[in-house]
Amino acid sequence: MKAKEIVKDKVIKEKEGNLISKGIKFLEEVKIEAKKITWPPKKQVILSVLMIMFFSIIIGAYLGLLDIIYNALISFLVR
């Protein structure tokens, strides 16, 4: 009975070791790939953020105007 438990414990430890070593290898590869990233210049990032904000405001205003128009139209038809 104890021999089976010992063998079982060894198998579990081997699997855990493999899992840990695989995790460490994965993180090392992530670190290597992260060094290859080329980030855009600060000016380009700021310009992109401003463009996104501008178009978000425009689309929000457009949808808000449509909401007001449709709300007024439905209120008029319900009366």
C-alpha positions as CSV (number, residue, x, y, z in Angstrom):
1,M,0.0,0.0,0.0
2,K,2.7,2.5,0.9
3,A,4.7,1.6,-2.2
4,K,1.8,2.6,-4.4
5,E,1.4,5.9,-2.5
6,I,5.2,6.6,-2.9
7,V,5.0,6.0,-6.7
8,K,1.9,8.2,-6.9
9,D,3.6,11.0,-5.0
10,K,6.6,10.8,-7.3
11,V,4.3,11.0,-10.4
12,I,2.6,14.0,-8.9
13,K,5.9,15.7,-8.1
14,E,7.2,15.1,-11.6
15,K,4.0,16.6,-13.1
16,E,4.3,19.6,-10.9
17,G,7.9,20.0,-11.8
18,N,7.1,19.9,-15.4
19,L,4.3,22.4,-14.9
20,I,6.6,24.8,-13.0
21,S,9.4,24.4,-15.5
22,K,6.9,25.0,-18.4
23,G,5.6,28.1,-16.6
24,I,9.2,29.5,-16.1
25,K,10.0,28.8,-19.7
26,F,6.9,30.6,-20.9
27,L,7.7,33.7,-18.8
28,E,11.2,33.7,-20.2
29,E,9.9,33.6,-23.7
30,V,7.4,36.4,-22.9
31,K,10.3,38.5,-21.6
32,I,12.3,37.9,-24.8
33,E,9.3,38.8,-27.0
34,A,8.5,41.9,-25.0
35,K,11.9,43.3,-25.7
36,K,11.1,43.1,-29.5
37,I,8.1,45.5,-29.1
38,T,8.6,48.9,-30.8
39,W,6.4,51.6,-29.3
40,P,5.2,54.5,-31.3
41,P,6.6,58.0,-30.5
42,K,4.9,60.0,-27.8
43,K,3.7,62.6,-30.3
44,Q,1.9,59.9,-32.4
45,V,0.2,58.5,-29.2
46,I,-1.0,61.9,-28.1
47,L,-2.4,62.6,-31.6
48,S,-4.2,59.3,-31.7
49,V,-5.7,59.9,-28.3
50,L,-6.9,63.3,-29.3
51,M,-8.4,62.0,-32.6
52,I,-10.3,59.2,-30.7
53,M,-11.6,61.8,-28.1
54,F,-12.7,64.1,-30.9
55,F,-14.6,61.5,-32.9
56,S,-16.1,60.1,-29.7
57,I,-17.5,63.5,-28.8
58,I,-18.9,64.0,-32.3
59,I,-20.6,60.6,-32.4
60,G,-21.9,61.1,-28.9
61,A,-23.4,64.5,-29.9
62,Y,-24.9,63.0,-33.0
63,L,-26.5,60.1,-31.1
64,G,-27.7,62.5,-28.3
65,L,-29.3,64.7,-31.0
66,L,-31.1,61.7,-32.5
67,D,-32.3,60.7,-29.1
68,I,-33.8,64.1,-28.4
69,I,-35.5,64.2,-31.9
70,Y,-36.9,60.7,-31.5
71,N,-38.0,61.4,-27.9
72,A,-39.8,64.5,-29.0
73,L,-41.4,62.7,-32.0
74,I,-42.6,59.8,-29.9
75,S,-44.0,62.2,-27.2
76,F,-45.9,64.1,-29.9
77,L,-47.3,60.8,-31.3
78,V,-48.4,59.5,-27.9
79,R,-50.4,62.6,-27.0
